[in-house]
Amino acid sequence: MHILPVASGKGGVGKSLLAANLAIALAEAGKDVVCADLDLGASNLHILLGIQPSGKGVGFYLKEKNSKFEDCILQTEYPHLRFIPGDSEIPGIANITQSQKKALISKLLSLKTDYLILDLGAGTHLNVLDFFLTSSRGILMTMPTLTSMLNAYLFLKNALFRILSSLITKSSPANRILDSLEKDGTKFQKLYLPKLLKQIKEADKKVYDSYMEKANSFAPRVIMNMLENEKDSRRIDKLRMSIKEYLGIEIEHLGIIYRDELQDIALNSRIPILLYKPNAVISQAIYRIADKLVQHVEDETQLLDFNFAESFQIAELEAQIDFSEKLHYIEDLMHSGSLSEGDLIDIIRSQHREINNLKKENQLLKTKLARAARAGFKV
């Protein structure tokens, strides 16, 4: 079974959209798929799949003593695809206990299927990190904005720190190092992982070796969503370099997805975009991502021969191709009457809003750099 947790450093980047449609794409390829909604505080994956809630899901299983996990697994109208709802309406379901989390993970890992897709909540809550770390090749969604990239970096930093802390016992020398950091909030906030690992290596070689073994097999995948043009695809290069330099891991670029207003229409119709418009640019991008996942079916921990740099080059080429296709697609919709002049104006307006947001982010970055320079820091 290949486990595909889908997470994001912040909300609104399209992780549920990807989880739902990726599940359908893999099922259409003849793979047995189980898609679980683990965004326990705000589960809405059933809407994207066009499925009516059954009243029995993760929340029902965890809260009802005599419930069976098998009763939460629904057979959908899509061949080869089963679905596990989240039950966000049950009070307190977002804050499950450690024992509940372990029980849920154990049940999920015991499923018989080709692919298990986990739609996770946004952010770095401990439960989200633990669900994400059920696989060494989880999927992280981001957008071509400064804030989204920063949140993606911080998510992976927290995931690695979670791996490290899970290996440390209270009586170990490494724990004393962490205690000293936690007492000084500023040091903990500005934690530089390579420096911390150097300290742990000197004080507790056993913990260090265990961490490095896990970190060397941890190679998450990233997908950039909501691109406006082909230049947006290059923004992720800085993220990759920062992750490699400051976190000591490699990431694979799984693909890009352009912003497409058709998704809103499909969502309002409760029809997955792959079924609503299978030839749309967004649909073709998701199919392409599914194809890559099917091709990479080798042992997920065997990463020595994988060319991570090449995955970024391929993604940039895909961005160029899809941008051209997107222009042709909009043109075809205009000629067919499916897209009115008003719709086109709305698209242009949304692009202008995105440009203005980028300008604000750039101005904010310039202001921070100027302050740092005045304070005497090396810039």
C-alpha positions as CSV (number, residue, x, y, z in Angstrom):
1,M,0.0,0.0,0.0
2,H,1.3,3.5,-0.9
3,I,0.3,6.1,1.6
4,L,-0.2,9.6,0.2
5,P,-0.9,12.2,3.0
6,V,-1.8,15.6,1.5
7,A,-0.9,18.6,3.7
8,S,-0.3,22.3,3.6
9,G,1.4,24.9,5.7
10,K,-1.7,27.1,5.5
11,G,-5.3,26.7,4.4
12,G,-6.8,27.6,1.0
13,V,-4.1,26.1,-1.2
14,G,-6.2,23.3,-2.7
15,K,-5.1,20.2,-0.9
16,S,-8.7,18.8,-0.7
17,L,-9.2,19.5,-4.4
18,L,-6.1,17.5,-5.1
19,A,-6.9,14.7,-2.7
20,A,-10.4,14.2,-4.2
21,N,-9.5,14.3,-7.8
22,L,-6.2,12.4,-7.4
23,A,-8.2,9.6,-5.8
24,I,-10.5,9.5,-8.8
25,A,-7.6,9.6,-11.3
26,L,-5.8,6.7,-9.6
27,A,-9.1,4.7,-9.4
28,E,-9.7,5.4,-13.1
29,A,-6.3,3.9,-13.7
30,G,-7.5,0.7,-12.2
31,K,-5.9,1.1,-8.8
32,D,-7.8,0.3,-5.6
33,V,-8.0,3.6,-3.6
34,V,-9.2,4.6,-0.2
35,C,-9.5,8.3,0.4
36,A,-9.8,9.4,4.1
37,D,-10.9,12.9,5.3
38,L,-8.6,13.6,8.3
39,D,-9.2,17.3,8.3
40,L,-11.1,16.5,11.5
41,G,-11.9,20.1,12.4
42,A,-13.3,21.1,9.0
43,S,-13.9,18.0,7.0
44,N,-15.5,18.7,3.6
45,L,-14.0,16.2,1.3
46,H,-17.3,14.6,0.6
47,I,-18.5,17.8,-1.1
48,L,-15.6,17.7,-3.5
49,L,-16.3,14.0,-4.2
50,G,-20.0,14.7,-4.7
51,I,-20.9,12.3,-1.9
52,Q,-23.7,12.6,0.6
53,P,-22.6,12.3,4.3
54,S,-23.6,9.0,5.8
55,G,-23.4,10.0,9.5
56,K,-20.7,7.4,10.1
57,G,-17.1,8.4,9.8
58,V,-13.9,9.0,11.7
59,G,-15.7,10.9,14.4
60,F,-18.3,8.2,14.8
61,Y,-15.7,5.5,15.1
62,L,-13.7,7.4,17.8
63,K,-16.6,8.6,19.9
64,E,-18.9,5.5,19.8
65,K,-17.5,2.7,22.0
66,N,-19.1,-0.2,20.0
67,S,-18.5,1.2,16.6
68,K,-16.5,-0.7,13.9
69,F,-14.0,1.0,11.7
70,E,-15.2,-1.0,8.7
71,D,-18.6,0.6,9.0
72,C,-17.0,4.0,8.3
73,I,-15.6,2.9,4.9
74,L,-18.1,3.8,2.1
75,Q,-18.1,2.4,-1.4
76,T,-18.5,5.3,-3.7
77,E,-20.1,5.5,-7.1
78,Y,-16.6,5.6,-8.6
79,P,-15.2,2.1,-9.4
80,H,-12.2,1.1,-7.2
81,L,-12.7,4.1,-4.9
82,R,-13.7,3.9,-1.2
83,F,-14.2,6.9,1.1
84,I,-13.8,7.5,4.9
85,P,-15.7,10.7,6.0
86,G,-14.4,12.9,8.8
87,D,-17.4,14.0,10.8
88,S,-16.4,17.5,11.7
89,E,-19.8,18.2,13.2
90,I,-19.1,16.0,16.2
91,P,-17.9,18.3,19.1
92,G,-14.2,18.0,20.0
93,I,-13.3,15.7,17.1
94,A,-10.5,18.0,16.1
95,N,-8.7,17.4,19.4
96,I,-8.3,13.7,19.5
97,T,-6.2,12.1,22.2
98,Q,-2.8,10.3,21.6
99,S,-4.4,6.9,22.1
100,Q,-7.2,7.7,19.7
101,K,-4.7,8.9,17.1
102,K,-2.6,5.7,17.5
103,A,-5.7,3.5,17.1
104,L,-6.9,5.4,14.0
105,I,-3.4,5.2,12.4
106,S,-3.3,1.5,13.1
107,K,-6.7,0.9,11.5
108,L,-5.7,3.0,8.4
109,L,-2.4,1.2,8.0
110,S,-4.2,-2.2,8.1
111,L,-6.4,-1.4,5.1
112,K,-6.0,-3.5,2.0
113,T,-5.7,-1.2,-0.9
114,D,-3.2,0.1,-3.5
115,Y,-3.3,3.7,-2.5
116,L,-4.4,5.4,0.8
117,I,-4.9,9.1,0.4
118,L,-5.1,11.2,3.6
119,D,-6.6,14.7,3.3
120,L,-5.1,16.4,6.3
121,G,-5.9,19.7,8.1
122,A,-3.8,22.8,7.4
123,G,-0.9,23.9,9.6
124,T,1.5,22.2,12.0
125,H,-0.8,20.7,14.7
126,L,0.8,17.6,16.2
127,N,-2.0,15.4,14.9
128,V,-1.4,16.7,11.3
129,L,2.3,16.1,11.6
130,D,1.8,12.5,12.8
131,F,-0.6,11.7,10.0
132,F,1.8,13.2,7.5
133,L,4.7,11.2,8.9
134,T,2.8,7.9,8.2
135,S,4.7,8.1,4.9
136,S,8.2,9.2,4.0
137,R,6.8,10.6,0.7
138,G,3.9,12.8,1.7
139,I,2.6,15.5,-0.5
140,L,2.9,19.2,0.5
141,M,0.7,21.7,-1.4
142,T,1.8,25.3,-1.8
143,M,1.3,28.4,-3.9
144,P,3.6,30.8,-5.7
145,T,3.4,33.4,-3.0
146,L,6.0,34.3,-0.4
147,T,3.7,33.5,2.6
148,S,2.7,30.1,1.2
149,M,6.3,29.2,0.5
150,L,7.4,30.2,4.0
151,N,4.6,28.1,5.5
152,A,5.6,25.1,3.4
153,Y,9.2,25.5,4.7
154,L,8.0,25.8,8.3
155,F,5.7,22.7,7.9
156,L,8.7,20.6,6.9
157,K,10.8,22.1,9.6
158,N,8.2,21.1,12.2
159,A,7.8,17.6,10.7
160,L,11.6,17.0,11.0
161,F,11.6,18.3,14.6
162,R,8.7,16.0,15.3
163,I,10.8,13.0,14.0
164,L,13.7,14.1,16.2
165,S,11.6,14.7,19.4
166,S,9.9,11.3,19.0
167,L,13.3,9.6,19.3
168,I,14.3,11.4,22.5
169,T,13.5,10.0,25.9
170,K,13.2,12.2,29.0
171,S,16.4,10.9,30.6
172,S,18.6,11.2,27.5
173,P,21.3,13.9,27.1
174,A,19.5,15.1,23.9
175,N,16.5,15.9,26.0
176,R,18.5,18.3,28.2
177,I,19.5,20.2,25.1
178,L,15.8,20.6,24.0
179,D,14.8,21.6,27.5
180,S,17.3,24.5,27.4
181,L,15.9,25.6,24.1
182,E,12.3,25.5,25.3
183,K,13.1,27.6,28.3
184,D,14.4,30.4,26.0
185,G,11.5,31.0,23.6
186,T,13.5,33.1,21.2
187,K,16.1,30.4,20.7
188,F,13.4,27.8,20.1
189,Q,11.6,30.0,17.6
190,K,14.9,30.6,15.6
191,L,16.0,27.0,15.8
192,Y,18.7,26.2,13.3
193,L,18.4,22.5,12.7
194,P,21.9,21.7,11.5
195,K,23.4,23.4,14.6
196,L,21.0,21.6,16.9
197,L,21.9,18.2,15.3
198,K,25.6,19.0,15.8
199,Q,25.0,19.5,19.5
200,I,23.0,16.3,19.7
201,K,25.6,14.3,17.8
202,E,28.2,15.3,20.4
203,A,25.9,14.6,23.4
204,D,23.8,11.7,22.2
205,K,25.2,9.7,19.2
206,K,22.5,7.1,19.4
207,V,19.7,9.6,19.0
208,Y,21.6,11.4,16.2
209,D,22.1,8.1,14.2
210,S,18.5,7.2,14.6
211,Y,17.4,10.6,13.4
212,M,19.7,10.6,10.4
213,E,18.4,7.2,9.3
214,K,14.8,8.5,9.3
215,A,15.7,11.8,7.8
216,N,17.6,10.2,4.9
217,S,14.5,8.3,3.9
218,F,12.3,11.3,4.3
219,A,11.8,12.9,0.9
220,P,8.4,14.7,0.7
221,R,6.8,15.7,-2.6
222,V,5.7,19.2,-3.3
223,I,2.9,20.4,-5.7
224,M,2.6,24.1,-6.6
225,N,-1.1,25.1,-7.1
226,M,-2.8,28.2,-8.5
227,L,-0.2,29.3,-10.9
228,E,-1.1,32.3,-13.1
229,N,1.8,32.1,-15.6
230,E,4.9,30.0,-16.4
231,K,7.2,32.3,-14.4
232,D,5.4,31.3,-11.2
233,S,6.9,27.8,-11.4
234,R,10.4,29.2,-10.8
235,R,9.6,30.5,-7.4
236,I,9.8,27.1,-5.9
237,D,13.6,26.8,-6.6
238,K,14.4,29.0,-3.6
239,L,12.2,26.8,-1.4
240,R,14.1,23.7,-2.5
241,M,17.5,25.4,-1.9
242,S,16.4,26.6,1.6
243,I,15.1,23.1,2.5
244,K,18.3,21.5,1.4
245,E,20.6,23.9,3.1
246,Y,18.7,24.5,6.4
247,L,16.8,21.3,6.9
248,G,19.2,18.8,5.2
249,I,16.6,17.0,3.1
250,E,15.6,16.8,-0.6
251,I,12.1,17.3,-1.9
252,E,10.6,16.1,-5.2
253,H,8.6,18.4,-7.4
254,L,5.5,16.3,-8.3
255,G,3.9,18.9,-10.6
256,I,2.1,22.2,-11.1
257,I,-1.5,23.2,-11.3
258,Y,-2.8,26.4,-12.9
259,R,-5.6,28.5,-11.4
260,D,-8.8,27.5,-13.1
261,E,-12.2,29.2,-12.4
262,L,-13.9,26.1,-13.7
263,Q,-13.1,24.4,-10.4
264,D,-15.6,26.8,-8.6
265,I,-18.3,25.8,-11.1
266,A,-17.6,22.1,-10.6
267,L,-17.6,22.6,-6.8
268,N,-21.0,24.3,-6.8
269,S,-22.3,21.5,-8.9
270,R,-20.8,18.9,-6.5
271,I,-19.0,17.3,-9.4
272,P,-15.2,16.6,-9.3
273,I,-13.4,18.7,-11.9
274,L,-12.0,15.5,-13.5
275,L,-15.6,14.5,-14.4
276,Y,-16.9,18.0,-15.0
277,K,-14.2,18.9,-17.5
278,P,-11.7,16.1,-18.0
279,N,-9.9,18.0,-20.8
280,A,-9.5,21.2,-18.8
281,V,-5.9,22.2,-18.0
282,I,-6.4,21.6,-14.3
283,S,-7.8,18.1,-14.9
284,Q,-4.9,17.2,-17.2
285,A,-2.4,18.4,-14.6
286,I,-3.9,16.1,-12.0
287,Y,-3.9,13.2,-14.4
288,R,-0.2,13.8,-15.0
289,I,0.5,13.8,-11.3
290,A,-1.4,10.5,-11.0
291,D,0.7,9.0,-13.8
292,K,3.9,10.0,-12.0
293,L,2.8,8.3,-8.8
294,V,1.9,5.1,-10.7
295,Q,5.3,5.1,-12.4
296,H,7.2,5.6,-9.1
297,V,5.9,2.4,-7.5
298,E,9.3,1.2,-6.3
299,D,10.1,1.0,-2.6
300,E,9.5,4.5,-1.2
301,T,12.6,4.4,1.0
302,Q,15.0,3.7,-1.9
303,L,15.9,7.3,-2.9
304,L,19.6,7.1,-3.6
305,D,19.2,7.0,-7.4
306,F,16.4,9.5,-7.6
307,N,17.1,12.7,-9.5
308,F,15.4,15.4,-7.4
309,A,16.8,18.3,-9.5
310,E,15.4,16.8,-12.7
311,S,11.9,16.8,-11.1
312,F,12.1,20.6,-10.8
313,Q,13.2,20.9,-14.4
314,I,10.3,18.8,-15.6
315,A,7.8,20.8,-13.6
316,E,9.1,24.0,-15.1
317,L,8.7,22.5,-18.6
318,E,5.2,21.4,-17.7
319,A,4.4,24.9,-16.6
320,Q,5.4,26.3,-20.0
321,I,3.3,23.7,-21.8
322,D,0.2,24.1,-19.6
323,F,0.3,27.9,-19.9
324,S,0.1,27.6,-23.6
325,E,-2.7,25.1,-23.3
326,K,-4.5,27.3,-20.9
327,L,-4.5,30.2,-23.4
328,H,-5.8,27.9,-26.1
329,Y,-8.4,26.5,-23.8
330,I,-9.7,30.0,-22.8
331,E,-9.9,30.9,-26.5
332,D,-11.9,27.8,-27.3
333,L,-14.3,28.5,-24.4
334,M,-14.8,32.0,-25.8
335,H,-15.6,30.8,-29.3
336,S,-17.9,28.0,-28.1
337,G,-19.9,30.4,-25.9
338,S,-19.1,28.6,-22.7
339,L,-17.0,31.5,-21.5
340,S,-18.6,35.0,-21.7
341,E,-16.8,38.3,-21.9
342,G,-17.9,38.9,-18.3
343,D,-16.2,35.6,-17.3
344,L,-13.0,36.7,-19.1
345,I,-13.1,40.1,-17.3
346,D,-13.4,38.2,-14.0
347,I,-10.4,36.1,-14.8
348,I,-8.3,39.2,-15.7
349,R,-9.5,40.9,-12.4
350,S,-8.4,37.9,-10.4
351,Q,-5.0,38.0,-12.0
352,H,-4.7,41.7,-11.2
353,R,-5.5,41.0,-7.6
354,E,-2.8,38.3,-7.5
355,I,-0.3,40.7,-9.0
356,N,-1.2,43.4,-6.4
357,N,-0.7,40.8,-3.6
358,L,2.7,39.9,-4.9
359,K,3.7,43.6,-5.1
360,K,2.7,44.0,-1.4
361,E,4.7,40.9,-0.4
362,N,7.7,42.2,-2.3
363,Q,7.4,45.6,-0.6
364,L,7.2,43.9,2.8
365,L,10.3,41.9,2.0
366,K,12.2,45.0,1.0
367,T,11.1,46.8,4.2
368,K,12.4,43.9,6.3
369,L,15.7,43.8,4.4
370,A,16.2,47.6,4.9
371,R,15.5,47.2,8.7
372,A,18.0,44.4,8.9
373,A,20.6,46.4,7.1
374,R,20.1,49.4,9.4
375,A,20.4,47.1,12.4
376,G,23.8,46.0,11.2
377,F,23.0,42.5,10.1
378,K,24.7,41.0,7.1
379,V,22.1,40.9,4.2
